[in-house]
Amino acid sequence: VVGVGVLPNVELAAEAGLKVAAGIVVDEHLLTSDPDISAIGDCALYASPRFGGSLRLESVQNATDHARCVAARLTGDAKPYDGLPWFWSDQGPDKLQMVGLTTGYDRVVVRGDRAFFHGYGEAVPGSHAAPTRESVIRICSLTKIFTTDLLAKLVSDGTVRLDDPLKKYAPEAATVPEREAPITLEDLATHTAGLEREIGTAPRHTPHFTYPNYDTRWNWLASARLKFTPGTQAHYSNVGFDLLSDALAAAAQTRYATLLYKRTLAPLEMWQTTFFPTAKQCEKLMTGSHDEGPCTITEDTEGSSGLYSTPADMEKFLKYLVGDGAQAQLESARRVYLLPSSLKGQYGLDHAGRPSGIGLGWMHLGGSDDVMRVIEKTGGGA
């Protein structure tokens, strides 16, 4: 038995002559069509300036926030309700939390050779069209597991070693900071290099995932101070993964996008996964309720966050991750390389739960003998 959601009880409101729809209709001050009556909580279909439409949310926080808004209005401090939705769920010893709303999303589940797909909501707000297998999505930080998959392949064929120092693959005359030990490729892939998350704020109006470019990050690195000795703590770093992709390209003496295409995308026939979306692909880009900037070339953040893909392509990648035989990911790409208990601290790696092991881009939740063990990578930001 699965019970999901509730139906709003609007009968009394309708009998009282109030306007109802998929809830009791209220304005931005939570007033009904009768200005002497307010409606709050799960039954209230309210105007949301933040999301540009009407919302009805089923959460404790929404109800208590509504109550505060009405109480403030009744005591002379009237302000439009513009709360940021957030939700939580206690699952055994863990608390799951999320902030904001999704206007649409795709779900792809793979079990062996079988795959399940479903599109929810709208691919573009107001389009009344659900996402499809061919919808284009910015996969954001999931890009990182493509980078570390490529790293594992180059280690396997002897092109690089995990303990190679970043300096070995740096541009000529570039300065790479050290702090008692050099930054290695493994440090970059496990977020233990001591680097900042970002090099700073992108210039105004910079499109998503186009900053920093190659020259900008290497110039920044020359004057960067490491937060800690590499390998002793973990601190999530986007710029670290862009430096890693630079290093892999230098080691293979091949443009990174070409290297990724030849070693991963083409063999898996992931033809719609790219840093260079065509006009036709951009027409299929899923968008949210806010302006997320133009659909454009994202090669500048190819190691950390720049990939576009589709549910159909990600199904192929998932089958590669969980498959066996020749068309399967190397075991070395997803095994545990560090135990958090061996580090002095870890920051920014626990979005899905506190990790029990740190891999090459991957986080492990639960022990190796735990039936609930999860190997995960989260992504978001556009």
C-alpha positions, 0 to 999 in steps of 0.5 A: 500500500502506498499513500502519497499526498492528500486531497484538499477539503474545499467543500466548506469553503465552496459552500461559503461562496469562496473561490476554490480550484485545486485548493482554496484560492488565496492572494499573496497575503493569504486572503480568500475571495472574501477579504475577511477570511484567510486560508492557510496550510495544505488547503491554500492555493496561494499566489507565489511571487517567487515561482510566478504562479499558484502553489499548494504545498503539503508540509508542516513548515508551509503551514507554520509559515502561513500562520506567521504571515497571517498573524503579522498582517493581523497585527499591522505588519502586512507583507506578501507571503514569499516563503522558500519551500522546504521539506524533510522526512525522517527515514530511520536514523537519517533525516532527508531535507530538500529546499525549493521546488522542481518544475519538472524532472526525469527519472531513469532507473536501471536494473541489469538490462532493464530500464525504467523511465518517466518524465514528471511535471513540465520540461519547460514551465507553462509548456504543459509538456512532460520531459521525454527521453530526449529532453536535454539536461544540464547534468551539472556536478554529475560531470565529475564522475565522467572525469574520474571514469576517464582518470581510471582508464588513463591509470589503467593504460599507464598514461597517468598514475594517481600519485602523479603530481599536478605540477607534472601536467601544468602549463609551462612555467605555471606555479602549483602551490604546495603545503608540506606535500604536492597536490596529486591527481588522486587528491583532486579526484577525492577533493583532498587537494586543499583547494577552494570550492570556487576561485571566486564569483563569476563576472556578472551575466556570465552564462552557467558553467562557463567560468573559470576558463583555462587561463583564469584558473591556472593564473588563480592557482599561481597565487592560491594558498592551500587550505590544508596539507593535501590528503589530510582533509576533504573539501569539495572543490569544483575548480579541482576537477577542472584542473584534473581535466586539464591534467588528463588532457595534457597527459594524453596530449589531446583536447579533453572534450575529444579524449572524453568522446573517444574513450567514453561517449562514442563507445557507449553511443552517448551521442547527445552528451556534449559540451557543445549543444546544437541549436536543435539540442538547445530547443529541448533544454529543460528549464526551471522557474528562474532564468538559468542563462543561455544554452551555450558551449560549456567546455571551460568547466568540462571537468566539473560541471559542464556536460549536457545529456539526455535521459536516453544517454544517461540510461546507457551510462547507468548500464555501463556503471552497473554492467559486467563484461567488456562494456562495464566500468572499471572497478577501480573507478568506483572503489573506496580510496579514503575513509573519512575517519582517516582525515582530520575533517571533511566539508561539503561531501555529505549532501546525500548523507555522511559518507563512509568512504570517499572514492574518485568522485563517488561517495560511499554510504554504508559499509561493504557488507551493508545491504543498504550500501549506496555509491552516489554522486549528487549534482545540481546548480543550474 
